[in-house]
């Protein structure tokens, strides 16, 4: 999974999160990871994986009737 290699960055000396919110850790299949990588690579300006997953989760929860609070 190439995505995980990109995500594995050296931690900075600071323990302060780089963005607000709750961190989650999930495992996905190789097939889903490959599709996610292809999507990101196909964008003219590749987005951060966090942004892609956040938008996808938001859209899913909204469609299922659990619209997140903005």
Jmol script that loads the backbone (N, CA, C; Angstrom):
load data "model"
ATOM      1  N   UNK A   1       0.838  -1.179   0.000  1.00  0.00           N
ATOM      2  CA  UNK A   1       0.000   0.000   0.000  1.00  0.00           C
ATOM      3  C   UNK A   1       0.881   1.239   0.000  1.00  0.00           C
ATOM      4  N   UNK A   2       0.958   1.880  -1.115  1.00  0.00           N
ATOM      5  CA  UNK A   2       1.787   3.069  -1.257  1.00  0.00           C
ATOM      6  C   UNK A   2       1.315   4.205  -0.367  1.00  0.00           C
ATOM      7  N   UNK A   3       0.011   4.273  -0.130  1.00  0.00           N
ATOM      8  CA  UNK A   3      -0.544   5.356   0.671  1.00  0.00           C
ATOM      9  C   UNK A   3       0.073   5.380   2.059  1.00  0.00           C
ATOM     10  N   UNK A   4       0.245   4.209   2.663  1.00  0.00           N
ATOM     11  CA  UNK A   4       0.771   4.170   4.020  1.00  0.00           C
ATOM     12  C   UNK A   4       2.208   4.674   4.067  1.00  0.00           C
ATOM     13  N   UNK A   5       2.978   4.399   3.024  1.00  0.00           N
ATOM     14  CA  UNK A   5       4.354   4.879   3.002  1.00  0.00           C
ATOM     15  C   UNK A   5       4.391   6.402   2.962  1.00  0.00           C
ATOM     16  N   UNK A   6       3.482   7.001   2.236  1.00  0.00           N
ATOM     17  CA  UNK A   6       3.413   8.455   2.160  1.00  0.00           C
ATOM     18  C   UNK A   6       2.992   9.032   3.495  1.00  0.00           C
ATOM     19  N   UNK A   7       2.086   8.334   4.174  1.00  0.00           N
ATOM     20  CA  UNK A   7       1.561   8.835   5.438  1.00  0.00           C
ATOM     21  C   UNK A   7       2.573   8.716   6.576  1.00  0.00           C
ATOM     22  N   UNK A   8       3.528   7.794   6.466  1.00  0.00           N
ATOM     23  CA  UNK A   8       4.463   7.550   7.555  1.00  0.00           C
ATOM     24  C   UNK A   8       5.561   8.612   7.538  1.00  0.00           C
ATOM     25  N   UNK A   9       5.271   9.749   8.097  1.00  0.00           N
ATOM     26  CA  UNK A   9       6.226  10.839   8.158  1.00  0.00           C
ATOM     27  C   UNK A   9       6.851  10.880   9.545  1.00  0.00           C
ATOM     28  N   UNK A  10       8.042  11.395   9.596  1.00  0.00           N
ATOM     29  CA  UNK A  10       8.724  11.538  10.875  1.00  0.00           C
ATOM     30  C   UNK A  10       7.952  12.514  11.744  1.00  0.00           C
ATOM     31  N   UNK A  11       7.722  12.112  12.982  1.00  0.00           N
ATOM     32  CA  UNK A  11       7.015  12.989  13.916  1.00  0.00           C
ATOM     33  C   UNK A  11       7.906  14.158  14.291  1.00  0.00           C
ATOM     34  N   UNK A  12       7.299  15.317  14.374  1.00  0.00           N
ATOM     35  CA  UNK A  12       8.047  16.499  14.793  1.00  0.00           C
ATOM     36  C   UNK A  12       8.229  16.454  16.309  1.00  0.00           C
ATOM     37  N   UNK A  13       9.062  17.328  16.778  1.00  0.00           N
ATOM     38  CA  UNK A  13       9.309  17.400  18.223  1.00  0.00           C
ATOM     39  C   UNK A  13       8.080  17.900  18.975  1.00  0.00           C
ATOM     40  N   UNK A  14       7.212  18.598  18.277  1.00  0.00           N
ATOM     41  CA  UNK A  14       6.018  19.155  18.897  1.00  0.00           C
ATOM     42  C   UNK A  14       4.935  18.082  19.004  1.00  0.00           C
ATOM     43  N   UNK A  15       4.220  18.065  20.116  1.00  0.00           N
ATOM     44  CA  UNK A  15       3.118  17.123  20.283  1.00  0.00           C
ATOM     45  C   UNK A  15       1.789  17.751  19.893  1.00  0.00           C
ATOM     46  N   UNK A  16       1.819  19.012  19.467  1.00  0.00           N
ATOM     47  CA  UNK A  16       0.610  19.723  19.067  1.00  0.00           C
ATOM     48  C   UNK A  16       0.113  19.185  17.724  1.00  0.00           C
ATOM     49  N   UNK A  17      -1.181  18.852  17.630  1.00  0.00           N
ATOM     50  CA  UNK A  17      -1.717  18.367  16.353  1.00  0.00           C
ATOM     51  C   UNK A  17      -1.591  19.436  15.272  1.00  0.00           C
ATOM     52  N   UNK A  18      -1.463  18.980  14.015  1.00  0.00           N
ATOM     53  CA  UNK A  18      -1.319  19.932  12.917  1.00  0.00           C
ATOM     54  C   UNK A  18      -2.657  20.515  12.498  1.00  0.00           C
ATOM     55  N   UNK A  19      -3.768  19.860  12.873  1.00  0.00           N
ATOM     56  CA  UNK A  19      -5.094  20.386  12.564  1.00  0.00           C
ATOM     57  C   UNK A  19      -6.044  19.968  13.666  1.00  0.00           C
ATOM     58  N   UNK A  20      -7.090  20.738  13.869  1.00  0.00           N
ATOM     59  CA  UNK A  20      -8.034  20.400  14.934  1.00  0.00           C
ATOM     60  C   UNK A  20      -8.849  19.159  14.578  1.00  0.00           C
ATOM     61  N   UNK A  21      -9.366  18.503  15.577  1.00  0.00           N
ATOM     62  CA  UNK A  21     -10.223  17.345  15.351  1.00  0.00           C
ATOM     63  C   UNK A  21      -9.695  16.116  16.047  1.00  0.00           C
ATOM     64  N   UNK A  22     -10.444  15.049  15.887  1.00  0.00           N
ATOM     65  CA  UNK A  22     -10.105  13.783  16.508  1.00  0.00           C
ATOM     66  C   UNK A  22      -9.383  12.891  15.505  1.00  0.00           C
ATOM     67  N   UNK A  23      -8.256  12.354  15.891  1.00  0.00           N
ATOM     68  CA  UNK A  23      -7.506  11.441  15.028  1.00  0.00           C
ATOM     69  C   UNK A  23      -8.113  10.049  15.106  1.00  0.00           C
ATOM     70  N   UNK A  24      -8.254   9.401  13.944  1.00  0.00           N
ATOM     71  CA  UNK A  24      -8.711   8.013  13.918  1.00  0.00           C
ATOM     72  C   UNK A  24      -7.730   7.201  13.082  1.00  0.00           C
ATOM     73  N   UNK A  25      -7.663   5.930  13.357  1.00  0.00           N
ATOM     74  CA  UNK A  25      -6.771   5.028  12.633  1.00  0.00           C
ATOM     75  C   UNK A  25      -7.626   3.890  12.087  1.00  0.00           C
ATOM     76  N   UNK A  26      -7.610   3.698  10.786  1.00  0.00           N
ATOM     77  CA  UNK A  26      -8.410   2.643  10.169  1.00  0.00           C
ATOM     78  C   UNK A  26      -7.552   1.809   9.228  1.00  0.00           C
ATOM     79  N   UNK A  27      -7.977   0.579   9.017  1.00  0.00           N
ATOM     80  CA  UNK A  27      -7.334  -0.296   8.041  1.00  0.00           C
ATOM     81  C   UNK A  27      -8.291  -0.458   6.880  1.00  0.00           C
ATOM     82  N   UNK A  28      -7.754  -0.384   5.668  1.00  0.00           N
ATOM     83  CA  UNK A  28      -8.571  -0.595   4.480  1.00  0.00           C
ATOM     84  C   UNK A  28      -7.908  -1.663   3.619  1.00  0.00           C
ATOM     85  N   UNK A  29      -8.698  -2.267   2.764  1.00  0.00           N
ATOM     86  CA  UNK A  29      -8.168  -3.317   1.893  1.00  0.00           C
ATOM     87  C   UNK A  29      -7.189  -2.715   0.884  1.00  0.00           C
ATOM     88  N   UNK A  30      -6.352  -3.569   0.329  1.00  0.00           N
ATOM     89  CA  UNK A  30      -5.429  -3.121  -0.706  1.00  0.00           C
ATOM     90  C   UNK A  30      -6.196  -2.563  -1.905  1.00  0.00           C
ATOM     91  N   UNK A  31      -7.313  -3.188  -2.235  1.00  0.00           N
ATOM     92  CA  UNK A  31      -8.130  -2.738  -3.361  1.00  0.00           C
ATOM     93  C   UNK A  31      -8.635  -1.304  -3.130  1.00  0.00           C
ATOM     94  N   UNK A  32      -9.138  -1.039  -1.938  1.00  0.00           N
ATOM     95  CA  UNK A  32      -9.629   0.301  -1.615  1.00  0.00           C
ATOM     96  C   UNK A  32      -8.479   1.305  -1.552  1.00  0.00           C
ATOM     97  N   UNK A  33      -7.364   0.894  -1.017  1.00  0.00           N
ATOM     98  CA  UNK A  33      -6.191   1.764  -0.949  1.00  0.00           C
ATOM     99  C   UNK A  33      -5.697   2.122  -2.350  1.00  0.00           C
ATOM    100  N   UNK A  34      -5.677   1.147  -3.242  1.00  0.00           N
ATOM    101  CA  UNK A  34      -5.248   1.405  -4.619  1.00  0.00           C
ATOM    102  C   UNK A  34      -6.197   2.387  -5.304  1.00  0.00           C
ATOM    103  N   UNK A  35      -7.500   2.203  -5.091  1.00  0.00           N
ATOM    104  CA  UNK A  35      -8.483   3.109  -5.686  1.00  0.00           C
ATOM    105  C   UNK A  35      -8.302   4.517  -5.139  1.00  0.00           C
ATOM    106  N   UNK A  36      -8.065   4.635  -3.857  1.00  0.00           N
ATOM    107  CA  UNK A  36      -7.847   5.943  -3.230  1.00  0.00           C
ATOM    108  C   UNK A  36      -6.593   6.601  -3.795  1.00  0.00           C
ATOM    109  N   UNK A  37      -5.533   5.829  -3.926  1.00  0.00           N
ATOM    110  CA  UNK A  37      -4.294   6.354  -4.513  1.00  0.00           C
ATOM    111  C   UNK A  37      -4.516   6.835  -5.941  1.00  0.00           C
ATOM    112  N   UNK A  38      -5.242   6.048  -6.740  1.00  0.00           N
ATOM    113  CA  UNK A  38      -5.513   6.430  -8.130  1.00  0.00           C
ATOM    114  C   UNK A  38      -6.328   7.721  -8.183  1.00  0.00           C
ATOM    115  N   UNK A  39      -7.314   7.843  -7.294  1.00  0.00           N
ATOM    116  CA  UNK A  39      -8.127   9.065  -7.262  1.00  0.00           C
ATOM    117  C   UNK A  39      -7.256  10.275  -6.953  1.00  0.00           C
ATOM    118  N   UNK A  40      -6.452  10.177  -5.926  1.00  0.00           N
ATOM    119  CA  UNK A  40      -5.599  11.298  -5.512  1.00  0.00           C
ATOM    120  C   UNK A  40      -4.621  11.660  -6.616  1.00  0.00           C
ATOM    121  N   UNK A  41      -4.008  10.660  -7.225  1.00  0.00           N
ATOM    122  CA  UNK A  41      -3.033  10.911  -8.286  1.00  0.00           C
ATOM    123  C   UNK A  41      -3.671  11.496  -9.543  1.00  0.00           C
ATOM    124  N   UNK A  42      -4.968  11.265  -9.747  1.00  0.00           N
ATOM    125  CA  UNK A  42      -5.638  11.755 -10.950  1.00  0.00           C
ATOM    126  C   UNK A  42      -6.025  13.228 -10.861  1.00  0.00           C
ATOM    127  N   UNK A  43      -5.935  13.796  -9.684  1.00  0.00           N
ATOM    128  CA  UNK A  43      -6.317  15.187  -9.491  1.00  0.00           C
ATOM    129  C   UNK A  43      -5.207  16.114  -9.979  1.00  0.00           C
ATOM    130  N   UNK A  44      -5.605  17.229 -10.559  1.00  0.00           N
ATOM    131  CA  UNK A  44      -4.621  18.189 -11.061  1.00  0.00           C
ATOM    132  C   UNK A  44      -3.706  18.669  -9.941  1.00  0.00           C
ATOM    133  N   UNK A  45      -4.306  18.979  -8.805  1.00  0.00           N
ATOM    134  CA  UNK A  45      -3.552  19.298  -7.586  1.00  0.00           C
ATOM    135  C   UNK A  45      -3.953  18.238  -6.564  1.00  0.00           C
ATOM    136  N   UNK A  46      -3.096  17.237  -6.349  1.00  0.00           N
ATOM    137  CA  UNK A  46      -3.462  16.140  -5.455  1.00  0.00           C
ATOM    138  C   UNK A  46      -3.787  16.621  -4.037  1.00  0.00           C
ATOM    139  N   UNK A  47      -4.978  16.259  -3.534  1.00  0.00           N
ATOM    140  CA  UNK A  47      -5.357  16.652  -2.179  1.00  0.00           C
ATOM    141  C   UNK A  47      -4.676  15.768  -1.132  1.00  0.00           C
ATOM    142  N   UNK A  48      -4.708  16.224   0.090  1.00  0.00           N
ATOM    143  CA  UNK A  48      -4.208  15.399   1.190  1.00  0.00           C
ATOM    144  C   UNK A  48      -5.197  14.263   1.416  1.00  0.00           C
ATOM    145  N   UNK A  49      -4.690  13.101   1.785  1.00  0.00           N
ATOM    146  CA  UNK A  49      -5.546  11.939   2.008  1.00  0.00           C
ATOM    147  C   UNK A  49      -6.577  12.235   3.099  1.00  0.00           C
ATOM    148  N   UNK A  50      -6.201  12.993   4.111  1.00  0.00           N
ATOM    149  CA  UNK A  50      -7.125  13.340   5.188  1.00  0.00           C
ATOM    150  C   UNK A  50      -8.325  14.095   4.646  1.00  0.00           C
ATOM    151  N   UNK A  51      -8.069  15.031   3.743  1.00  0.00           N
ATOM    152  CA  UNK A  51      -9.163  15.815   3.166  1.00  0.00           C
ATOM    153  C   UNK A  51     -10.105  14.936   2.345  1.00  0.00           C
ATOM    154  N   UNK A  52      -9.547  14.011   1.567  1.00  0.00           N
ATOM    155  CA  UNK A  52     -10.372  13.119   0.745  1.00  0.00           C
ATOM    156  C   UNK A  52     -11.256  12.243   1.629  1.00  0.00           C
ATOM    157  N   UNK A  53     -10.675  11.657   2.656  1.00  0.00           N
ATOM    158  CA  UNK A  53     -11.433  10.780   3.551  1.00  0.00           C
ATOM    159  C   UNK A  53     -12.480  11.581   4.323  1.00  0.00           C
ATOM    160  N   UNK A  54     -12.135  12.782   4.759  1.00  0.00           N
ATOM    161  CA  UNK A  54     -13.081  13.612   5.500  1.00  0.00           C
ATOM    162  C   UNK A  54     -14.303  13.971   4.646  1.00  0.00           C
ATOM    163  N   UNK A  55     -14.080  14.352   3.387  1.00  0.00           N
ATOM    164  CA  UNK A  55     -15.191  14.689   2.491  1.00  0.00           C
ATOM    165  C   UNK A  55     -16.039  13.453   2.214  1.00  0.00           C
ATOM    166  N   UNK A  56     -15.404  12.317   1.952  1.00  0.00           N
ATOM    167  CA  UNK A  56     -16.140  11.086   1.670  1.00  0.00           C
ATOM    168  C   UNK A  56     -16.996  10.671   2.872  1.00  0.00           C
ATOM    169  N   UNK A  57     -16.449  10.771   4.067  1.00  0.00           N
ATOM    170  CA  UNK A  57     -17.191  10.416   5.277  1.00  0.00           C
ATOM    171  C   UNK A  57     -18.346  11.388   5.502  1.00  0.00           C
ATOM    172  N   UNK A  58     -18.098  12.654   5.293  1.00  0.00           N
ATOM    173  CA  UNK A  58     -19.149  13.671   5.447  1.00  0.00           C
ATOM    174  C   UNK A  58     -20.300  13.381   4.488  1.00  0.00           C
ATOM    175  N   UNK A  59     -19.973  13.123   3.213  1.00  0.00           N
ATOM    176  CA  UNK A  59     -21.016  12.852   2.219  1.00  0.00           C
ATOM    177  C   UNK A  59     -21.788  11.574   2.548  1.00  0.00           C
ATOM    178  N   UNK A  60     -21.094  10.547   3.014  1.00  0.00           N
ATOM    179  CA  UNK A  60     -21.755   9.299   3.399  1.00  0.00           C
ATOM    180  C   UNK A  60     -22.711   9.524   4.567  1.00  0.00           C
ATOM    181  N   UNK A  61     -22.245  10.196   5.606  1.00  0.00           N
ATOM    182  CA  UNK A  61     -23.088  10.436   6.780  1.00  0.00           C
ATOM    183  C   UNK A  61     -24.288  11.312   6.438  1.00  0.00           C
ATOM    184  N   UNK A  62     -24.090  12.282   5.560  1.00  0.00           N
ATOM    185  CA  UNK A  62     -25.191  13.138   5.128  1.00  0.00           C
ATOM    186  C   UNK A  62     -26.234  12.312   4.359  1.00  0.00           C
ATOM    187  N   UNK A  63     -25.764  11.463   3.455  1.00  0.00           N
ATOM    188  CA  UNK A  63     -26.673  10.622   2.673  1.00  0.00           C
ATOM    189  C   UNK A  63     -27.451   9.644   3.564  1.00  0.00           C
ATOM    190  N   UNK A  64     -26.834   9.177   4.628  1.00  0.00           N
ATOM    191  CA  UNK A  64     -27.475   8.221   5.532  1.00  0.00           C
ATOM    192  C   UNK A  64     -28.335   8.893   6.595  1.00  0.00           C
ATOM    193  N   UNK A  65     -28.398  10.227   6.579  1.00  0.00           N
ATOM    194  CA  UNK A  65     -29.242  10.940   7.526  1.00  0.00           C
ATOM    195  C   UNK A  65     -28.551  11.329   8.823  1.00  0.00           C
ATOM    196  N   UNK A  66     -27.236  11.284   8.845  1.00  0.00           N
ATOM    197  CA  UNK A  66     -26.489  11.662  10.031  1.00  0.00           C
ATOM    198  C   UNK A  66     -25.569  12.826   9.704  1.00  0.00           C
ATOM    199  N   UNK A  67     -26.172  13.896   9.176  1.00  0.00           N
ATOM    200  CA  UNK A  67     -25.387  15.035   8.716  1.00  0.00           C
ATOM    201  C   UNK A  67     -24.534  15.596   9.861  1.00  0.00           C
ATOM    202  N   UNK A  68     -23.211  15.634   9.657  1.00  0.00           N
ATOM    203  CA  UNK A  68     -22.349  16.197  10.690  1.00  0.00           C
ATOM    204  C   UNK A  68     -22.601  17.688  10.873  1.00  0.00           C
ATOM    205  N   UNK A  69     -22.370  18.171  12.082  1.00  0.00           N
ATOM    206  CA  UNK A  69     -22.487  19.592  12.364  1.00  0.00           C
ATOM    207  C   UNK A  69     -21.268  20.290  11.797  1.00  0.00           C
ATOM    208  N   UNK A  70     -21.461  21.414  11.161  1.00  0.00           N
ATOM    209  CA  UNK A  70     -20.334  22.172  10.592  1.00  0.00           C
ATOM    210  C   UNK A  70     -19.794  23.160  11.582  1.00  0.00           C
TER     211      UNK A  70
END
end "model"
wireframe off; spacefill off
backbone 0.3
color backbone group
